[in-house]
Amino acid sequence: MVNVLLSVITLEIYAPWVMVLSWRWLYKNMELNGARFGYHAKGGALFLSWLLISIFVFIFIRVAVLLHLLLASRVIFLLILIMPFLW
């Protein structure tokens, strides 16, 4: 509940840290043949990668719009299709 509240208050900026905490808890409580798993990602690194992907997508769309409107619509459609796989 705290994670959801913090995500809402910070306008989803806290979301990478929520994901890391959730995955760490899940992996810490998972076991296979007596061995526990570990999740070693950092929220800051995940946030930075999301930020860089967002900047890249924004610049790519702006360049496509400047080049040609039809090309831009195709590029935006393709980006919408692949966005779920970037998370």
MOPAC internal coordinates of N, CA, C and O (Angstrom, degrees):
PM7 1SCF
backbone

  N    0.0000 0     0.00 0     0.00 0    0    0    0
  C    1.4435 1     0.00 0     0.00 0    1    0    0
  C    1.5345 1   111.37 1     0.00 0    2    1    0
  O    1.2310 1   121.09 1   141.96 1    3    2    1
  N    1.3227 1   115.52 1   -38.04 1    3    2    1
  C    1.4661 1   120.05 1   179.15 1    5    3    2
  C    1.5245 1   110.27 1   -64.61 1    6    5    3
  O    1.2310 1   120.37 1   138.82 1    7    6    5
  N    1.3221 1   116.89 1   -41.18 1    7    6    5
  C    1.4641 1   120.31 1   179.99 1    9    7    6
  C    1.5229 1   111.78 1   -62.31 1   10    9    7
  O    1.2310 1   120.25 1   138.16 1   11   10    9
  N    1.3151 1   117.13 1   -41.84 1   11   10    9
  C    1.4642 1   120.94 1   178.70 1   13   11   10
  C    1.5212 1   109.88 1   -63.94 1   14   13   11
  O    1.2310 1   120.24 1   135.85 1   15   14   13
  N    1.3208 1   117.15 1   -44.15 1   15   14   13
  C    1.4627 1   121.46 1   179.86 1   17   15   14
  C    1.5314 1   110.93 1   -61.98 1   18   17   15
  O    1.2310 1   120.54 1   134.87 1   19   18   17
  N    1.3240 1   116.57 1   -45.13 1   19   18   17
  C    1.4678 1   119.55 1   178.78 1   21   19   18
  C    1.5233 1   111.88 1   -64.83 1   22   21   19
  O    1.2310 1   120.18 1   143.19 1   23   22   21
  N    1.3184 1   117.26 1   -36.81 1   23   22   21
  C    1.4665 1   119.90 1   177.48 1   25   23   22
  C    1.5219 1   111.00 1   -64.85 1   26   25   23
  O    1.2310 1   120.29 1   138.39 1   27   26   25
  N    1.3156 1   117.06 1   -41.61 1   27   26   25
  C    1.4721 1   120.62 1   179.81 1   29   27   26
  C    1.5204 1   110.42 1   -67.21 1   30   29   27
  O    1.2310 1   120.07 1   135.90 1   31   30   29
  N    1.3187 1   117.47 1   -44.10 1   31   30   29
  C    1.4666 1   120.83 1  -178.19 1   33   31   30
  C    1.5243 1   111.08 1   -64.41 1   34   33   31
  O    1.2310 1   120.04 1   140.46 1   35   34   33
  N    1.3273 1   117.52 1   -39.54 1   35   34   33
  C    1.4676 1   120.57 1  -176.77 1   37   35   34
  C    1.5256 1   112.63 1   -91.98 1   38   37   35
  O    1.2310 1   120.06 1  -167.45 1   39   38   37
  N    1.3243 1   117.49 1    12.55 1   39   38   37
  C    1.4673 1   122.45 1   178.54 1   41   39   38
  C    1.5313 1   111.43 1    56.95 1   42   41   39
  O    1.2310 1   120.98 1  -133.86 1   43   42   41
  N    1.3153 1   115.74 1    46.14 1   43   42   41
  C    1.4666 1   124.87 1   175.81 1   45   43   42
  C    1.5234 1   114.09 1    69.26 1   46   45   43
  O    1.2310 1   119.50 1  -169.60 1   47   46   45
  N    1.3273 1   118.56 1    10.40 1   47   46   45
  C    1.4618 1   119.57 1   175.21 1   49   47   46
  C    1.5270 1   109.69 1   -70.20 1   50   49   47
  O    1.2310 1   120.37 1   150.65 1   51   50   49
  N    1.3138 1   116.90 1   -29.35 1   51   50   49
  C    1.4594 1   122.42 1  -179.54 1   53   51   50
  C    1.5371 1   112.21 1   -79.27 1   54   53   51
  O    1.2310 1   119.65 1   173.78 1   55   54   53
  N    1.3109 1   118.27 1    -6.22 1   55   54   53
  C    1.4674 1   122.66 1  -174.84 1   57   55   54
  C    1.5293 1   114.15 1   -55.78 1   58   57   55
  O    1.2310 1   118.21 1   138.06 1   59   58   57
  N    1.3340 1   121.02 1   -41.94 1   59   58   57
  C    1.4737 1   118.69 1   178.75 1   61   59   58
  C    1.5311 1   112.52 1   -61.54 1   62   61   59
  O    1.2310 1   120.12 1   142.68 1   63   62   61
  N    1.3198 1   117.37 1   -37.32 1   63   62   61
  C    1.4577 1   120.51 1   179.07 1   65   63   62
  C    1.5301 1   110.87 1   -69.59 1   66   65   63
  O    1.2310 1   120.74 1   145.00 1   67   66   65
  N    1.3279 1   116.20 1   -35.00 1   67   66   65
  C    1.4663 1   120.27 1   175.22 1   69   67   66
  C    1.5246 1   110.01 1   -63.19 1   70   69   67
  O    1.2310 1   120.67 1   135.66 1   71   70   69
  N    1.3195 1   116.32 1   -44.34 1   71   70   69
  C    1.4632 1   119.95 1   179.02 1   73   71   70
  C    1.5227 1   111.21 1   -61.09 1   74   73   71
  O    1.2310 1   120.53 1   135.99 1   75   74   73
  N    1.3333 1   116.58 1   -44.01 1   75   74   73
  C    1.4616 1   120.58 1  -179.69 1   77   75   74
  C    1.5242 1   110.47 1   -63.10 1   78   77   75
  O    1.2310 1   120.02 1   135.02 1   79   78   77
  N    1.3329 1   117.56 1   -44.98 1   79   78   77
  C    1.4636 1   120.23 1   178.36 1   81   79   78
  C    1.5223 1   111.80 1   -62.11 1   82   81   79
  O    1.2310 1   120.16 1   138.11 1   83   82   81
  N    1.3055 1   117.30 1   -41.89 1   83   82   81
  C    1.4648 1   121.25 1  -179.90 1   85   83   82
  C    1.5280 1   111.29 1   -65.70 1   86   85   83
  O    1.2310 1   120.54 1   133.96 1   87   86   85
  N    1.3257 1   116.57 1   -46.04 1   87   86   85
  C    1.4620 1   119.86 1  -179.45 1   89   87   86
  C    1.5274 1   111.28 1   -67.17 1   90   89   87
  O    1.2310 1   120.34 1   142.03 1   91   90   89
  N    1.3470 1   116.96 1   -37.97 1   91   90   89
  C    1.4684 1   119.14 1   176.89 1   93   91   90
  C    1.5154 1   111.37 1   -61.45 1   94   93   91
  O    1.2310 1   120.32 1   135.66 1   95   94   93
  N    1.3367 1   117.00 1   -44.34 1   95   94   93
  C    1.4581 1   120.24 1   179.29 1   97   95   94
  C    1.5279 1   110.16 1   -62.24 1   98   97   95
  O    1.2310 1   120.81 1   135.90 1   99   98   97
  N    1.3333 1   116.05 1   -44.10 1   99   98   97
  C    1.4576 1   120.35 1  -179.11 1  101   99   98
  C    1.5288 1   110.76 1   -61.92 1  102  101   99
  O    1.2310 1   120.23 1   131.87 1  103  102  101
  N    1.3261 1   117.16 1   -48.13 1  103  102  101
  C    1.4603 1   120.46 1  -178.01 1  105  103  102
  C    1.5230 1   111.35 1   -68.23 1  106  105  103
  O    1.2310 1   120.01 1   143.07 1  107  106  105
  N    1.3428 1   117.59 1   -36.93 1  107  106  105
  C    1.4576 1   121.32 1   179.80 1  109  107  106
  C    1.5259 1   110.92 1   -64.04 1  110  109  107
  O    1.2310 1   120.12 1   147.71 1  111  110  109
  N    1.3212 1   117.38 1   -32.29 1  111  110  109
  C    1.4578 1   121.64 1  -178.26 1  113  111  110
  C    1.5285 1   113.21 1   -96.56 1  114  113  111
  O    1.2310 1   120.50 1  -169.22 1  115  114  113
  N    1.3185 1   116.64 1    10.78 1  115  114  113
  C    1.4585 1   121.63 1   178.67 1  117  115  114
  C    1.5243 1   108.59 1  -105.73 1  118  117  115
  O    1.2310 1   120.87 1   -37.76 1  119  118  117
  N    1.3055 1   115.94 1   142.24 1  119  118  117
  C    1.4585 1   120.06 1  -175.55 1  121  119  118
  C    1.5294 1   109.85 1  -141.08 1  122  121  119
  O    1.2310 1   121.15 1   -37.71 1  123  122  121
  N    1.3261 1   115.41 1   142.29 1  123  122  121
  C    1.4550 1   121.37 1   176.45 1  125  123  122
  C    1.5228 1   107.87 1  -138.70 1  126  125  123
  O    1.2310 1   120.46 1   -62.29 1  127  126  125
  N    1.3247 1   116.72 1   117.71 1  127  126  125
  C    1.4701 1   122.66 1  -178.60 1  129  127  126
  C    1.5322 1   112.11 1    54.46 1  130  129  127
  O    1.2310 1   120.46 1  -141.64 1  131  130  129
  N    1.3234 1   116.73 1    38.36 1  131  130  129
  C    1.4583 1   121.43 1   177.30 1  133  131  130
  C    1.5119 1   115.08 1    82.94 1  134  133  131
  O    1.2310 1   119.47 1   176.33 1  135  134  133
  N    1.3248 1   118.61 1    -3.67 1  135  134  133
  C    1.4670 1   121.89 1  -179.90 1  137  135  134
  C    1.5251 1   109.49 1  -104.32 1  138  137  135
  O    1.2310 1   121.17 1   -46.12 1  139  138  137
  N    1.3057 1   115.37 1   133.88 1  139  138  137
  C    1.4569 1   120.80 1   178.61 1  141  139  138
  C    1.5245 1   110.06 1   -90.22 1  142  141  139
  O    1.2310 1   121.34 1   -29.21 1  143  142  141
  N    1.3171 1   115.04 1   150.79 1  143  142  141
  C    1.4577 1   121.23 1   178.05 1  145  143  142
  C    1.5302 1   109.81 1   -88.99 1  146  145  143
  O    1.2310 1   120.85 1   -14.90 1  147  146  145
  N    1.3188 1   115.98 1   165.10 1  147  146  145
  C    1.4531 1   121.24 1   176.41 1  149  147  146
  C    1.5200 1   110.25 1  -135.78 1  150  149  147
  O    1.2310 1   120.75 1   -32.16 1  151  150  149
  N    1.3105 1   116.16 1   147.84 1  151  150  149
  C    1.4661 1   121.96 1   177.67 1  153  151  150
  C    1.5227 1   106.48 1  -124.11 1  154  153  151
  O    1.2310 1   120.00 1   -62.19 1  155  154  153
  N    1.3239 1   117.61 1   117.81 1  155  154  153
  C    1.4590 1   121.14 1  -169.79 1  157  155  154
  C    1.5244 1   114.23 1  -114.15 1  158  157  155
  O    1.2310 1   120.01 1  -163.88 1  159  158  157
  N    1.3062 1   117.59 1    16.12 1  159  158  157
  C    1.4701 1   119.91 1   178.96 1  161  159  158
  C    1.5274 1   109.68 1   -71.98 1  162  161  159
  O    1.2310 1   120.83 1   -20.09 1  163  162  161
  N    1.3081 1   116.01 1   159.91 1  163  162  161
  C    1.4603 1   122.37 1   178.54 1  165  163  162
  C    1.5288 1   108.76 1  -117.04 1  166  165  163
  O    1.2310 1   120.48 1   -39.36 1  167  166  165
  N    1.3159 1   116.69 1   140.64 1  167  166  165
  C    1.4608 1   121.23 1  -179.77 1  169  167  166
  C    1.5172 1   112.67 1   -61.83 1  170  169  167
  O    1.2310 1   120.51 1   140.99 1  171  170  169
  N    1.3321 1   116.62 1   -39.01 1  171  170  169
  C    1.4603 1   120.68 1   179.63 1  173  171  170
  C    1.5186 1   112.58 1   -63.58 1  174  173  171
  O    1.2310 1   120.38 1   139.48 1  175  174  173
  N    1.3254 1   116.88 1   -40.52 1  175  174  173
  C    1.4646 1   120.61 1   178.52 1  177  175  174
  C    1.5232 1   110.85 1   -66.66 1  178  177  175
  O    1.2310 1   120.61 1   139.96 1  179  178  177
  N    1.3239 1   116.44 1   -40.04 1  179  178  177
  C    1.4590 1   120.49 1   177.92 1  181  179  178
  C    1.5306 1   110.63 1   -65.24 1  182  181  179
  O    1.2310 1   120.30 1   137.45 1  183  182  181
  N    1.3330 1   117.03 1   -42.55 1  183  182  181
  C    1.4689 1   121.15 1   177.96 1  185  183  182
  C    1.5230 1   110.58 1   -61.86 1  186  185  183
  O    1.2310 1   120.52 1   136.34 1  187  186  185
  N    1.3199 1   116.61 1   -43.66 1  187  186  185
  C    1.4687 1   120.35 1   179.86 1  189  187  186
  C    1.5246 1   111.25 1   -62.56 1  190  189  187
  O    1.2310 1   120.17 1   138.83 1  191  190  189
  N    1.3280 1   117.28 1   -41.17 1  191  190  189
  C    1.4661 1   119.23 1   178.84 1  193  191  190
  C    1.5257 1   110.81 1   -65.93 1  194  193  191
  O    1.2310 1   119.94 1   139.61 1  195  194  193
  N    1.3373 1   117.72 1   -40.39 1  195  194  193
  C    1.4707 1   120.73 1   176.28 1  197  195  194
  C    1.5246 1   110.64 1   -61.78 1  198  197  195
  O    1.2310 1   120.58 1   138.11 1  199  198  197
  N    1.3264 1   116.50 1   -41.89 1  199  198  197
  C    1.4618 1   120.80 1  -179.89 1  201  199  198
  C    1.5277 1   111.11 1   -64.03 1  202  201  199
  O    1.2310 1   120.25 1   135.52 1  203  202  201
  N    1.3188 1   117.12 1   -44.48 1  203  202  201
  C    1.4661 1   120.57 1   179.38 1  205  203  202
  C    1.5224 1   111.87 1   -65.34 1  206  205  203
  O    1.2310 1   119.91 1   140.69 1  207  206  205
  N    1.3243 1   117.77 1   -39.31 1  207  206  205
  C    1.4655 1   120.84 1   177.02 1  209  207  206
  C    1.5212 1   110.00 1   -64.16 1  210  209  207
  O    1.2310 1   120.24 1   138.27 1  211  210  209
  N    1.3289 1   117.15 1   -41.73 1  211  210  209
  C    1.4665 1   120.62 1   179.28 1  213  211  210
  C    1.5255 1   111.49 1   -63.23 1  214  213  211
  O    1.2310 1   120.49 1   136.90 1  215  214  213
  N    1.3272 1   116.68 1   -43.10 1  215  214  213
  C    1.4655 1   120.64 1   178.51 1  217  215  214
  C    1.5267 1   110.16 1   -63.49 1  218  217  215
  O    1.2310 1   120.19 1   136.08 1  219  218  217
  N    1.3326 1   117.25 1   -43.92 1  219  218  217
  C    1.4585 1   121.40 1   178.98 1  221  219  218
  C    1.5277 1   110.96 1   -60.81 1  222  221  219
  O    1.2310 1   120.32 1   134.33 1  223  222  221
  N    1.3183 1   117.00 1   -45.67 1  223  222  221
  C    1.4692 1   120.70 1  -179.80 1  225  223  222
  C    1.5256 1   110.34 1   -63.59 1  226  225  223
  O    1.2310 1   119.81 1   137.21 1  227  226  225
  N    1.3416 1   117.97 1   -42.79 1  227  226  225
  C    1.4570 1   121.23 1   178.81 1  229  227  226
  C    1.5263 1   111.17 1   -60.89 1  230  229  227
  O    1.2310 1   120.19 1   132.32 1  231  230  229
  N    1.3157 1   117.25 1   -47.68 1  231  230  229
  C    1.4697 1   120.52 1   179.99 1  233  231  230
  C    1.5248 1   110.55 1   -63.93 1  234  233  231
  O    1.2310 1   120.23 1   138.02 1  235  234  233
  N    1.3203 1   117.16 1   -41.98 1  235  234  233
  C    1.4611 1   121.45 1  -179.67 1  237  235  234
  C    1.5251 1   110.84 1   -61.81 1  238  237  235
  O    1.2310 1   120.47 1   137.01 1  239  238  237
  N    1.3226 1   116.70 1   -42.99 1  239  238  237
  C    1.4645 1   120.53 1   179.26 1  241  239  238
  C    1.5249 1   110.43 1   -66.49 1  242  241  239
  O    1.2310 1   120.02 1   137.25 1  243  242  241
  N    1.3336 1   117.57 1   -42.75 1  243  242  241
  C    1.4687 1   120.39 1   179.32 1  245  243  242
  C    1.5334 1   111.34 1   -60.76 1  246  245  243
  O    1.2310 1   120.10 1   136.91 1  247  246  245
  N    1.3196 1   117.42 1   -43.09 1  247  246  245
  C    1.4603 1   121.13 1   179.27 1  249  247  246
  C    1.5265 1   109.96 1   -65.53 1  250  249  247
  O    1.2310 1   120.41 1   138.40 1  251  250  249
  N    1.3179 1   116.82 1   -41.60 1  251  250  249
  C    1.4688 1   120.31 1   179.36 1  253  251  250
  C    1.5218 1   110.85 1   -63.62 1  254  253  251
  O    1.2310 1   119.94 1   139.88 1  255  254  253
  N    1.3228 1   117.71 1   -40.12 1  255  254  253
  C    1.4654 1   120.70 1   179.24 1  257  255  254
  C    1.5226 1   110.30 1   -65.92 1  258  257  255
  O    1.2310 1   120.40 1   140.20 1  259  258  257
  N    1.3136 1   116.83 1   -39.80 1  259  258  257
  C    1.4657 1   119.57 1   178.87 1  261  259  258
  C    1.5253 1   111.70 1   -66.97 1  262  261  259
  O    1.2310 1   120.02 1   146.61 1  263  262  261
  N    1.3273 1   117.56 1   -33.39 1  263  262  261
  C    1.4600 1   119.95 1  -178.44 1  265  263  262
  C    1.5228 1   112.28 1   -74.67 1  266  265  263
  O    1.2310 1   121.04 1   130.42 1  267  266  265
  N    1.3104 1   115.61 1   -49.58 1  267  266  265
  C    1.4562 1   117.71 1  -176.56 1  269  267  266
  C    1.5191 1   109.08 1  -168.21 1  270  269  267
  O    1.2310 1   120.15 1   -44.36 1  271  270  269
  N    1.3082 1   117.31 1   135.64 1  271  270  269
  C    1.4563 1   121.60 1  -176.80 1  273  271  270
  C    1.5236 1   112.06 1   -67.10 1  274  273  271
  O    1.2310 1   119.85 1   139.08 1  275  274  273
  N    1.3239 1   117.89 1   -40.92 1  275  274  273
  C    1.4627 1   120.54 1   179.61 1  277  275  274
  C    1.5241 1   110.62 1   -65.65 1  278  277  275
  O    1.2310 1   120.77 1   137.91 1  279  278  277
  N    1.3124 1   116.14 1   -42.09 1  279  278  277
  C    1.4615 1   120.19 1   176.82 1  281  279  278
  C    1.5268 1   110.32 1   -62.46 1  282  281  279
  O    1.2310 1   120.49 1   139.31 1  283  282  281
  N    1.3136 1   116.66 1   -40.69 1  283  282  281
  C    1.4608 1   121.01 1  -179.80 1  285  283  282
  C    1.5203 1   111.34 1   -62.18 1  286  285  283
  O    1.2310 1   120.02 1   137.86 1  287  286  285
  N    1.3147 1   117.56 1   -42.14 1  287  286  285
  C    1.4602 1   119.51 1  -179.84 1  289  287  286
  C    1.5245 1   110.98 1   -64.27 1  290  289  287
  O    1.2310 1   120.07 1   142.56 1  291  290  289
  N    1.3159 1   117.47 1   -37.44 1  291  290  289
  C    1.4646 1   120.79 1   177.60 1  293  291  290
  C    1.5225 1   111.27 1   -67.54 1  294  293  291
  O    1.2310 1   120.67 1   137.29 1  295  294  293
  N    1.3159 1   116.32 1   -42.71 1  295  294  293
  C    1.4642 1   120.67 1   179.67 1  297  295  294
  C    1.5265 1   110.41 1   -63.82 1  298  297  295
  O    1.2310 1   120.15 1   135.18 1  299  298  297
  N    1.3175 1   117.32 1   -44.82 1  299  298  297
  C    1.4648 1   120.76 1   179.01 1  301  299  298
  C    1.5269 1   110.07 1   -61.55 1  302  301  299
  O    1.2310 1   119.90 1   138.41 1  303  302  301
  N    1.3140 1   117.80 1   -41.59 1  303  302  301
  C    1.4614 1   121.33 1   178.01 1  305  303  302
  C    1.5270 1   110.95 1   -61.55 1  306  305  303
  O    1.2310 1   120.12 1   135.95 1  307  306  305
  N    1.3293 1   117.38 1   -44.05 1  307  306  305
  C    1.4609 1   120.65 1   178.59 1  309  307  306
  C    1.5228 1   111.65 1   -65.30 1  310  309  307
  O    1.2310 1   120.13 1   140.70 1  311  310  309
  N    1.3260 1   117.36 1   -39.30 1  311  310  309
  C    1.4670 1   120.07 1   177.77 1  313  311  310
  C    1.5168 1   111.34 1   -64.88 1  314  313  311
  O    1.2310 1   120.13 1   141.80 1  315  314  313
  N    1.3173 1   117.35 1   -38.20 1  315  314  313
  C    1.4659 1   120.50 1   176.92 1  317  315  314
  C    1.5232 1   109.92 1   -62.83 1  318  317  315
  O    1.2310 1   120.51 1   142.95 1  319  318  317
  N    1.3157 1   116.63 1   -37.05 1  319  318  317
  C    1.4681 1   120.15 1   179.31 1  321  319  318
  C    1.5242 1   112.82 1   -67.88 1  322  321  319
  O    1.2310 1   120.08 1   142.29 1  323  322  321
  N    1.3488 1   117.46 1   -37.71 1  323  322  321
  C    1.4651 1   119.21 1  -175.86 1  325  323  322
  C    1.5233 1   113.60 1   -92.90 1  326  325  323
  O    1.2310 1   118.93 1   168.82 1  327  326  325
  N    1.3302 1   119.65 1   -11.18 1  327  326  325
  C    1.4643 1   121.65 1  -177.66 1  329  327  326
  C    1.5267 1   113.49 1   -55.18 1  330  329  327
  O    1.2310 1   118.06 1   138.26 1  331  330  329
  N    1.3145 1   121.30 1   -41.74 1  331  330  329
  C    1.4710 1   119.04 1  -179.79 1  333  331  330
  C    1.5312 1   112.91 1   -60.87 1  334  333  331
  O    1.2310 1   119.96 1   153.18 1  335  334  333
  N    1.3182 1   117.69 1   -26.82 1  335  334  333
  C    1.4504 1   120.24 1  -178.97 1  337  335  334
  C    1.5238 1   112.07 1   -82.86 1  338  337  335
  O    1.2310 1   119.21 1   168.14 1  339  338  337
  N    1.3365 1   119.11 1   -11.86 1  339  338  337
  C    1.4490 1   122.26 1   178.43 1  341  339  338
  C    1.5295 1   112.29 1   -81.21 1  342  341  339
  O    1.2310 1   119.79 1   162.58 1  343  342  341
  N    1.3048 1   118.01 1   -17.42 1  343  342  341
  C    1.4695 1   120.38 1  -179.42 1  345  343  342
  C    1.4823 1   108.43 1   -84.90 1  346  345  343
  O    1.2310 1   120.10 1   180.00 1  347  346  345

